[in-house]
Amino acid sequence: MDEVARLLALLALVGAALTLAGAAWVWLTDETRRMRRTLTKALGVAPQPILAVRGRGVGLGFDLAAGLIAVTWDRGGWSLTYRLEELIGAELVIDRQVAARAFRGEARRALDQLATPEARVRLRLLFDDPSHPDFQLDLWLPEDDGVRGRLDAEDALAEGNRWMARLEALLRRTPSPRPRAAVAPATAAHTRAAPPPDDDEIEDEPEDIIT
């Protein structure tokens, strides 16, 4: 009986250890936490504010004190960091139309569509970067309905509208991108001296006469 009790106790301890290990693994690999860690590493500080879209593996975060914005995708596997002045605009796409937009130096086009979306709610940020000119976050797609932790269509619409207002405020408060300085053409480190003239080309100069 003692051996059976010890075996049962050992099995209980092993089961508890495995349960704790599994819970810890789930906590560490949660996509929202992973994206937050990636954004923190990219910015150097905890992002504030932050937008992480569950189920899509994309997010963005700000360090307003340093004037930086970082974006991440692939569940936090990749990231890019921009200066706030490189953010040139934002669009809120409802279904297949741009329903609201805010661009630097332009009047804001506020959201006036109150109908429930049918295909998507997408937030699109545009940057002054030829290599990575935009970043898109799908806040809602039809397959999100009924999935725990994801926004429904109306909540996604409200969230997108709040972020448009936030981004428009940032665009008004940050300067436009500085023009790139013109690069002067490179000059040779050494100049080649002109060849000496031929003797026939040298004219005799009159000597000064001292009287």
C-alpha positions as CSV (number, residue, x, y, z in Angstrom):
1,M,0.0,0.0,0.0
2,D,2.8,2.4,0.8
3,E,4.4,1.8,-2.6
4,V,1.1,2.4,-4.3
5,A,0.6,5.7,-2.3
6,R,4.1,6.8,-3.2
7,L,3.5,6.0,-6.9
8,L,0.2,8.0,-6.9
9,A,1.9,10.9,-5.2
10,L,4.7,10.8,-7.7
11,L,2.2,10.7,-10.6
12,A,0.4,13.7,-9.1
13,L,3.6,15.7,-8.8
14,V,4.6,14.9,-12.4
15,G,1.1,15.9,-13.6
16,A,1.2,19.2,-11.7
17,A,4.7,19.9,-13.1
18,L,3.6,19.3,-16.6
19,T,0.5,21.4,-16.2
20,L,2.6,24.3,-14.9
21,A,5.1,23.9,-17.7
22,G,2.3,23.9,-20.3
23,A,0.7,27.0,-18.8
24,A,4.1,28.8,-18.7
25,W,4.7,27.9,-22.4
26,V,1.2,29.1,-23.4
27,W,1.8,32.4,-21.5
28,L,5.2,33.0,-23.1
29,T,4.1,32.2,-26.6
30,D,0.8,34.1,-26.5
31,E,0.9,36.2,-29.7
32,T,-0.1,39.5,-28.0
33,R,2.7,39.1,-25.4
34,R,5.1,38.2,-28.1
35,M,4.2,41.2,-30.2
36,R,4.5,43.4,-27.1
37,R,8.0,42.0,-26.4
38,T,9.0,42.6,-30.0
39,L,7.8,46.2,-30.0
40,T,9.5,46.9,-26.7
41,K,12.8,45.6,-28.1
42,A,12.3,47.7,-31.3
43,L,11.5,50.9,-29.4
44,G,13.8,50.3,-26.4
45,V,10.9,51.0,-24.0
46,A,7.4,49.6,-23.5
47,P,5.2,50.8,-26.3
48,Q,2.5,53.3,-25.4
49,P,0.0,53.4,-27.0
50,I,0.0,50.0,-28.6
51,L,-2.4,48.1,-31.0
52,A,-2.0,44.4,-31.3
53,V,-4.5,42.5,-33.5
54,R,-5.1,39.0,-32.1
55,G,-5.4,36.2,-34.7
56,R,-3.6,38.3,-37.3
57,G,-0.2,38.5,-35.7
58,V,0.3,42.2,-36.5
59,G,0.6,45.2,-34.3
60,L,2.1,48.7,-33.8
61,G,3.4,50.7,-30.9
62,F,4.7,54.2,-30.1
63,D,7.4,55.8,-28.1
64,L,6.0,59.3,-28.1
65,A,8.9,60.7,-26.0
66,A,11.5,59.6,-28.5
67,G,9.2,60.2,-31.6
68,L,9.3,56.6,-32.8
69,I,6.8,54.1,-34.2
70,A,7.4,50.4,-34.6
71,V,5.3,47.8,-36.5
72,T,5.5,44.1,-36.1
73,W,4.1,41.1,-38.1
74,D,4.4,37.3,-38.2
75,R,3.2,37.1,-34.5
76,G,6.1,39.3,-33.4
77,G,8.7,37.6,-35.6
78,W,9.6,40.7,-37.6
79,S,9.5,44.4,-36.9
80,L,10.4,47.8,-38.4
81,T,11.0,51.1,-36.7
82,Y,10.2,54.5,-38.1
83,R,10.5,58.1,-36.9
84,L,7.2,59.7,-36.4
85,E,8.0,62.3,-39.0
86,E,8.2,59.4,-41.6
87,L,4.5,58.7,-41.0
88,I,2.8,60.6,-43.9
89,G,-0.8,59.3,-43.6
90,A,-3.4,56.8,-42.5
91,E,-6.5,55.3,-44.1
92,L,-9.4,53.3,-42.7
93,V,-10.7,50.9,-45.2
94,I,-14.3,49.6,-44.8
95,D,-15.0,46.6,-47.0
96,R,-13.4,47.8,-50.3
97,Q,-13.5,51.6,-49.9
98,V,-11.5,54.1,-48.0
99,A,-14.0,55.4,-45.5
100,A,-11.7,57.8,-43.6
101,R,-8.2,59.2,-44.2
102,A,-5.7,61.6,-42.6
103,F,-2.6,62.8,-44.5
104,R,0.0,65.3,-43.4
105,G,-0.8,68.7,-44.8
106,E,-4.3,67.7,-45.9
107,A,-7.8,68.2,-44.3
108,R,-8.9,65.1,-42.4
109,R,-11.7,63.0,-44.0
110,A,-13.6,61.8,-41.0
111,L,-15.5,58.5,-40.9
112,D,-19.1,59.0,-41.9
113,Q,-20.1,55.4,-42.6
114,L,-22.2,53.9,-39.8
115,A,-23.3,50.8,-41.6
116,T,-22.0,47.5,-40.3
117,P,-19.0,46.3,-42.3
118,E,-19.5,43.2,-44.4
119,A,-16.0,42.2,-45.7
120,R,-13.3,43.9,-43.6
121,V,-12.1,46.7,-41.4
122,R,-8.6,47.6,-42.2
123,L,-6.2,50.3,-40.8
124,R,-3.5,51.3,-43.3
125,L,-0.5,53.4,-42.4
126,L,1.7,55.0,-45.0
127,F,5.4,55.9,-44.5
128,D,8.0,57.9,-46.3
129,D,10.0,54.8,-47.1
130,P,10.3,53.4,-50.6
131,S,11.3,49.9,-49.3
132,H,8.3,49.5,-46.9
133,P,5.8,52.3,-47.8
134,D,2.8,51.0,-45.9
135,F,1.6,48.7,-43.1
136,Q,-1.8,47.2,-43.0
137,L,-3.8,45.8,-40.0
138,D,-7.0,43.9,-40.5
139,L,-9.0,44.7,-37.4
140,W,-11.9,42.6,-38.5
141,L,-12.7,39.9,-41.0
142,P,-15.9,37.8,-41.3
143,E,-14.2,34.7,-39.9
144,D,-13.5,36.6,-36.6
145,D,-17.2,36.5,-35.6
146,G,-17.6,34.3,-32.6
147,V,-13.9,33.8,-32.0
148,R,-12.8,34.5,-28.5
149,G,-10.4,37.5,-28.1
150,R,-11.3,39.0,-31.5
151,L,-13.3,42.1,-32.3
152,D,-16.7,42.0,-33.9
153,A,-17.5,44.2,-36.8
154,E,-18.9,47.1,-34.8
155,D,-16.1,47.1,-32.2
156,A,-13.5,47.0,-35.0
157,L,-15.1,50.0,-36.7
158,A,-15.1,51.9,-33.4
159,E,-11.5,50.9,-32.7
160,G,-10.4,51.9,-36.2
161,N,-12.1,55.3,-35.8
162,R,-10.3,55.9,-32.5
163,W,-7.0,55.1,-34.0
164,M,-7.6,57.4,-37.0
165,A,-8.3,60.3,-34.6
166,R,-5.0,59.4,-32.7
167,L,-3.0,59.2,-35.9
168,E,-4.4,62.4,-37.2
169,A,-3.4,64.2,-34.0
170,L,0.1,62.8,-34.3
171,L,0.4,64.0,-37.9
172,R,-0.6,67.5,-36.9
173,R,2.0,67.5,-34.0
174,T,5.0,66.1,-35.8
175,P,7.0,67.9,-38.5
176,S,7.2,66.8,-42.1
177,P,10.0,64.6,-43.2
178,R,13.2,66.6,-43.7
179,P,14.4,66.7,-47.3
180,R,17.5,64.6,-48.0
181,A,20.6,66.7,-48.2
182,A,22.1,66.9,-51.7
183,V,25.3,64.8,-52.0
184,A,28.1,66.8,-53.5
185,P,30.1,65.1,-56.2
186,A,33.2,63.5,-55.0
187,T,36.4,65.3,-55.8
188,A,39.8,63.7,-56.5
189,A,42.1,63.5,-53.5
190,H,45.0,64.7,-55.7
191,T,45.1,67.0,-58.7
192,R,47.5,66.3,-61.5
193,A,49.8,69.1,-62.3
194,A,49.8,70.5,-65.8
195,P,52.8,69.3,-67.9
196,P,55.6,71.8,-68.2
197,P,55.6,73.8,-71.5
198,D,58.1,73.1,-74.2
199,D,61.1,75.3,-74.5
200,D,59.9,76.7,-77.7
201,E,56.7,78.0,-76.0
202,I,58.7,79.9,-73.4
203,E,59.0,83.6,-74.3
204,D,61.9,85.5,-73.0
205,E,60.8,88.1,-70.5
206,P,62.6,91.5,-70.6
207,E,65.2,91.9,-67.9
208,D,64.8,94.8,-65.5
209,I,67.3,97.5,-66.3
210,I,68.9,99.2,-63.3
211,T,70.3,102.6,-63.9
